């Protein structure tokens, strides 16, 4: 949209700079009465609201194939199953509660709510409910999973990290509320660092390492996305795993009519 607007402005400036001798005669003839009508004054559209900005980012994510990817790994991949068990443990639940109780994060969420109310809109996340089959629908499903790293590699097909970052960087160059939103996110790094140092998170990270998860890579990806500075990590890296396919598996999309259980 920004590129299209730029082209429109460029065309308008080019027309304004042309000689009237190059214009068609019908554009130069005065209407009846010898008077031109009042000039049309172009008005700039108001800057987008925070809700509109967040929805634009959400549209970059392909939620349907991402959900199908999660289902395929949840049914077939032992390491992925271990990660889900760990992040649903008692320590992980306590860690999430501790994060949401941080004063800076509470103030940030209150500010976001105020911006949503002021704009008269509401930002709604994509529905996160999954329908998980009890049995594989295709015999080759078990051969299309490659551990936690394989899941991350394939998930990048549906959550394009660099495209989202490029969109965010472009929005930061434009006027609007999004710059304030992102600046406040930058201020949450101190919350993240403090949260990582808590005992609950340390135990969760230790369990993830035992399951073969590269927690250094996980932490680095989070910091890179939000633009937070890295700290000296003490966690260990997991052994290398086979890479996931570089294209979307065409035959793993489940049919719509099969027995499923909702979780």
C-alpha positions in Angstrom: 0.0 0.0 0.0 2.8 2.4 0.8 4.5 1.6 -2.5 1.2 2.2 -4.4 0.8 5.5 -2.7 4.3 6.5 -3.6 3.6 5.8 -7.3 0.4 7.8 -7.2 2.2 10.8 -5.7 5.0 10.5 -8.3 2.4 10.5 -11.1 0.7 13.5 -9.6 3.9 15.5 -9.4 4.8 14.6 -13.0 1.4 15.8 -14.2 1.7 19.0 -12.3 5.1 19.7 -13.9 4.0 19.2 -17.5 3.4 22.1 -19.9 -0.2 22.9 -20.6 0.6 22.6 -24.3 0.9 18.8 -23.7 -2.6 18.5 -22.2 -5.6 17.6 -24.3 -7.7 20.6 -25.4 -10.8 19.4 -23.5 -8.8 19.8 -20.2 -8.0 23.4 -21.0 -11.4 24.6 -22.2 -13.2 26.6 -19.5 -16.7 25.5 -18.7 -19.8 27.5 -19.5 -19.7 30.9 -17.8 -16.0 31.2 -18.1 -15.2 30.0 -14.6 -13.4 26.9 -13.5 -14.9 25.1 -10.5 -13.2 25.2 -7.1 -9.9 23.3 -7.0 -10.1 19.9 -5.4 -7.9 19.8 -2.3 -6.4 16.3 -1.6 -6.5 15.3 2.0 -4.2 12.7 3.6 -5.8 9.7 5.2 -5.4 9.5 9.0 -2.7 7.3 10.3 -3.7 3.7 11.0 -4.8 2.7 14.5 -2.8 0.3 16.6 -5.5 -2.4 15.9 -5.0 -1.9 12.1 -1.2 -2.1 12.4 -1.4 -5.3 14.4 -3.9 -6.9 12.0 -1.6 -6.1 9.1 1.2 -8.0 10.8 -1.1 -10.9 11.6 -2.1 -11.2 8.0 1.5 -12.1 7.1 1.1 -15.4 9.1 -0.5 -18.4 7.4 -2.4 -19.8 10.4 -4.1 -22.7 8.7 -1.0 -24.6 7.4 0.7 -23.6 10.7 -2.0 -25.4 12.7 -1.7 -28.4 10.4 2.1 -28.4 11.0 1.6 -28.4 14.7 -0.9 -31.3 14.5 1.5 -33.4 12.4 4.3 -32.9 14.8 2.1 -33.4 17.9 1.0 -36.8 16.6 4.3 -38.1 15.3 7.4 -36.4 16.8 8.6 -37.4 20.3 10.8 -34.4 20.8 8.0 -32.0 19.9 5.7 -33.8 22.3 8.4 -33.5 25.1 8.5 -29.8 24.5 4.8 -29.4 24.9 4.8 -31.5 28.1 7.6 -29.2 29.5 5.9 -25.9 28.7 2.7 -27.2 30.3 4.4 -28.3 33.5 3.8 -26.8 36.9 7.1 -24.8 36.7 6.2 -23.5 33.2 2.7 -22.5 34.5 4.3 -20.6 37.4 6.8 -19.0 35.1 4.0 -17.7 32.8 2.1 -16.3 35.9 5.3 -14.6 37.1 5.8 -13.0 33.7 2.3 -11.7 33.5 2.7 -10.3 37.0 5.7 -8.0 36.1 4.7 -4.4 36.7 6.2 -3.1 33.4 4.3 -5.7 31.4 1.1 -4.9 33.3 1.5 -1.2 32.4 2.3 -2.0 28.8 -0.9 -4.2 28.4 -3.0 -1.5 30.0 -1.6 1.1 27.6 -2.4 -1.2 24.6 -6.0 -1.6 25.9 -6.3 2.1 26.2 -5.1 2.6 22.6 -7.6 0.0 21.4 -10.5 1.7 23.2 -9.4 5.1 21.9 -9.5 3.9 18.3 -12.8 2.3 18.7 -11.5 -1.0 17.5 -10.4 -4.3 18.9 -7.5 -6.6 17.9 -8.5 -10.3 17.8 -6.0 -13.0 17.5 -6.5 -16.0 15.2 -8.4 -18.8 16.9 -5.9 -21.1 18.5 -8.0 -24.2 18.9 -6.6 -27.4 17.3 -8.4 -30.5 16.1 -6.0 -33.4 16.7 -6.6 -36.8 15.1 -5.9 -39.8 17.3 -4.3 -41.8 14.4 -2.3 -40.8 11.4 -4.4 -40.2 8.4 -1.6 -41.1 6.0 1.1 -43.8 6.5 4.0 -41.5 5.6 3.2 -38.8 8.2 5.7 -40.2 10.6 8.4 -39.7 8.0 7.7 -36.0 7.6 8.8 -34.9 11.1 12.4 -34.0 12.1 12.4 -33.0 15.7 12.1 -29.6 17.3 14.5 -28.0 14.9 12.7 -29.5 12.0 9.5 -28.0 13.3 11.1 -24.5 13.5 12.6 -24.8 10.1 9.2 -25.7 8.5 7.3 -23.1 10.6 9.3 -20.4 8.9 7.4 -21.2 5.7 4.2 -20.0 7.5 5.6 -17.4 9.9 8.0 -15.4 7.7 10.3 -13.8 10.2 12.2 -11.5 7.8 9.0 -10.4 6.1 7.4 -9.5 9.4 10.6 -7.6 10.5 10.7 -5.8 7.2 7.1 -4.8 7.7 7.8 -3.6 11.2 10.8 -1.6 10.1 8.8 0.1 7.4 6.0 1.0 9.8 8.6 2.6 12.2 9.4 5.1 9.4 5.8 6.2 9.1 3.8 8.5 11.4 1.4 6.7 13.7 0.9 5.0 17.0 3.0 1.9 16.0 6.3 3.6 16.8 5.2 4.2 20.4 4.0 0.6 20.6 7.4 -0.7 19.4 9.3 1.7 21.6 7.4 0.3 24.6 8.2 -3.2 23.6 11.9 -2.3 23.5 11.6 -1.2 27.1 10.4 -4.7 28.1 13.8 -6.3 27.6 14.6 -5.7 31.3 11.5 -7.7 32.2 12.6 -10.5 29.9 16.1 -10.6 31.4 14.7 -10.6 34.9 12.2 -13.3 34.1 14.9 -15.5 32.6 16.9 -15.3 35.8 14.0 -16.6 37.9 14.2 -20.0 39.4 11.1 -21.3 37.7 12.3 -20.4 34.2 15.8 -21.8 35.0 14.2 -25.2 35.8 12.1 -25.1 32.6 15.2 -24.3 30.5 17.1 -27.1 32.2 14.3 -29.5 31.2 14.3 -28.3 27.7 18.0 -28.8 27.5 17.6 -32.4 28.7 15.1 -32.9 25.9 17.7 -31.8 23.4 16.4 -28.2 22.7 18.9 -25.5 21.9 17.9 -22.9 24.4 20.6 -20.5 23.2 19.1 -20.5 19.7 15.6 -20.1 21.1 16.7 -17.1 23.3 18.6 -15.6 20.4 15.6 -15.8 18.0 13.4 -14.0 20.5 16.0 -11.2 21.1 16.6 -10.9 17.3 12.9 -10.5 16.5 12.3 -7.8 19.2 15.6 -6.1 18.6 16.8 -6.8 22.2 20.6 -6.9 22.9 22.0 -10.3 23.6 23.5 -11.3 27.0 26.1 -13.9 27.8 24.3 -17.2 27.8 25.2 -20.1 30.0 22.9 -22.7 28.4 24.1 -25.4 26.2 23.3 -26.2 22.6 21.6 -29.4 21.5 23.1 -31.8 19.0 22.5 -31.0 15.3 19.3 -32.5 13.8 18.5 -33.3 10.2 17.1 -30.3 8.3 13.4 -30.1 7.5 12.1 -30.0 3.9 12.6 -26.7 2.2 9.2 -26.8 0.6 5.7 -27.4 2.0 4.8 -31.2 2.0 1.9 -31.3 -0.4 0.3 -34.5 0.9 0.2 -33.9 4.6 -2.9 -31.6 4.6 -5.6 -33.6 6.4 -9.1 -34.1 4.8 -12.0 -32.2 6.4 -14.0 -35.3 7.4 -12.3 -37.5 9.9 -12.7 -38.3 13.5 -10.9 -35.7 15.6 -10.6 -34.7 19.2 -10.5 -31.1 20.2 -7.7 -30.0 22.7 
